[in-house]
Amino acid sequence: MNADIQLVKDAIKGNDVAFLQLIQLYKLDLYKTALSFLRNEEEALEAIQEVTYRAYKCVGKLKEPSFFKTWLIRIMINYCNDQLKKNKRVILNDELILQQGFTENHSAMELKDAMLELDEKSREILTLKYFNDMKIKEIAVSMRCPEGTVKTWLNKALKALREKLGEKGGDLHV
């Protein structure tokens, strides 16, 4: 991890090679995040290009090198949310649902409908926690809020998903 921190410090100082090494290191995480939001490989690849450009322009402003990955994922989520708003569509994160084991008791359509009914913050926090395997602390940094708030939002998001699925018949067993 120390080598990564040094790369980040070098990138912040303007070292382009270090920045490109970091992008290589995290491009799979960026891709998975983009794909979970956009559900289109071509759009996900385009998102990586745009986010790489945005991060490159702003990397000098990053204050805490240890949060580089979180910062990068945050840029990707913001970009994806902007794209979804622009296209007026919302995409379901199937990976999250599979990880939660929801498909055993509900049809895919019920799950998609339930996720579509969740607010943006709930979809985002569920994606960060379950799709990107981020810890509560990392999510708190990413969302610029206390860890306790993240835990509250996560519980509310899971409860809301359970309720949405309950309204459609059947129970959610998490």
Secondary structure, 3 states (H helix, E strand, C coil): CHHHHHHHHHHHCCCHHHHHHHHHHHHHHHHHHHHHHHCCHHHHHHHHHHHHHHHHHHHHHCCCHHHHHHHHHHHHHHHHHHHHHHHCCCCCCHHHHHHHCHHHCCCHHHHHHHHHHCCHHHHHHHHHHHHCCCCHHHHHHHHCCCHHHHHHHHHHHHHHHHHHHHHCCCCCCC
